[in-house]
Amino acid sequence: QISWTPLLVLGYLFYLLLGAMVFQLLEKQAETHSRDQFQLEKLKFLQNYTCLDRQALEQFVQVLMEAWEKGVNPEGNSTKPSNWDFSNSFFFAGTVVTTIGYGNRSPSTVAGQVFCVFYALFGVPLNLAFLNQLGKGLNAHLITLERWVQKPGRAQVQSAVFLTTGTLLFLVFPPLVFSYVEGWSYGEGFYFTFITLSTIGFGDYVVGTNPNKHYIPLYRSLTAIWIVFGLAWLALVFNVGAELMEKFLQLKWHKPDLGLAEGATTKLEDEPEQPRIHIPT
């Protein structure tokens, strides 16, 4: 037998290096352009308002940055709804227990930070237990997905229906809603959808944060509920993908005895292993 673990490690590192090179190629030039453009705008501002000097402008920029880090959008006025009303707080609580953590809003008080630590300490396991319980309803579909490659016919039809339905409910239709409500393009809405449900949560796109738009009170609460069910579905899909990849590597690099393989296959058919739901963090 040939161990595939070192090859998996090398492949994993290669994938990270490939991603780093591609992201650098795509984003570094745009970042340089944005930085130069910002410096040019500051220079124009100083030229138009000669009563200010560069130090005063930099201090004002620092004030804006501190306000943004504390979750205060400097755009507009102070009459917009609070970032910590019940709807926004409910959405934030959901991002804590699901480990999404957008980063655009966080507790600023010591009491809030301490509570957030203990809330996550008990909330994250509770969320995992809830998602596992929710995933039990999809176990039959998950087993069908795992055997898709081995059994043609009806299994493929059921798997296609499962994947298609979940894709429509959690990846295709939600970006249409976000595009309409938030004013994003469909691509931006799809990007937000996947980044959220995969718990990556960059925070560059977050629903309900535009100060120039009026949102219904339940908008972010309903979004939080959609996130929970979407997490359960996408976690199952990721889990199946990981297991299929492991089986592919084992079949590719291992050469087991045929008799043992047949016995293992028979045992699998008689006593199918219960799938495990894995929530990416």
Residue, then its C-alpha position, 0 to 999 in steps of 0.5 A: q500500500i502507498s500512503w496517500t497522507p503525504l500526498l494529501v498534505l502536499g496537495y493541500l499546501f500546493y492549493l494554498l500556494l496556488g490561491a495565494m499567487v492568484f489572489q496576489l495577481l488579481e488584487k494587488q494592482a487594484e489595491t495599489h490603484s485604490r491607495d493612490q486614488f485615495q492619496l490623490e483625493k486627500l491632496k485635492f481636499l487640502q488644496n480646496y480647503t486651505c484652512l486645514d493642514r495635513q495633520a488635521l486631515e489625518q486626525f479626522v481620518q483616524v476618527l472616521m476609522e475608529a468610528w467604523e471599527k466600532g460599527v458606526n457608519p460615518e455616512g449620513n446622520s445620527t437619525k438612522p436606526s441603531n445598530w443594536d436594536f433587537s433585529n440587528s442584535f438578533f442577527f449579530a447573535g446568529t453570526v456569533v453562534t454560527t462562527i461567521g463573524y463578519g467583523n463589521r460589528s462587535p461589542s465595544t463595552v467590556a461587559g458586552q465583550v465578556f458576555c460575548v465570550f461566554y455566549a459563544l462558549f455555550g452557543v457554538p456547541l448548542n448551534l452545532a447540536f442544533l445543526n446536527q439534529l437538523g441534518k438528521g432529516l437529510n441523512a437519507h439524502l446524504i447516504t444516497l449522495e455518498r453512493w451516487v458514484q456506485k449505484p446508477g439509476r434511481a439514486q442519481v435521480q434522488s441525488a440530483v433532486f436533493l442537490t438541485t432543490g438545495t441549490l435553488l433554495f440556498l444559493v440561487f434564489p437568495p441572491l435575487v432577494f439581496s440584489y433587490v433589497e440591497g441594490w447589489s448585482y446578482g454576482e455580489g449577492f451570490y458572493f455574499t450568499f456563499i461566503t456567509l453559508s460557508t462561514i467564511g464571513f469576510g464582512d465586505y458585504v453584510v445585509g441591512t447596513n446601507p444607511n440610505k435604505h429603509y429595511i423592514p424590522l424582520y429583514r435581518s431576523l429572517t436572514a439569520i433564520w435562512i443562514v441557519f438552514g443554509l448552513a445545515w445544507l451546505a455543511l452536508v454537501f461539504n461533508v460529502g465532498a470531503e468523504l468522496m475526495e478521501k475515497f478517491l485518494q484511497l482508491k487511487w493510491h491504495k491497492p487492497d486485497l480484492g477479497l477484503a474489499e468485497g467483504a467491506t463492500t458487503k458490510l457497508e451495504d448491510e449496515p450503512e454508516q450513519p453520515r456525520i455533519h461537519i460544520p466548517t469554521 
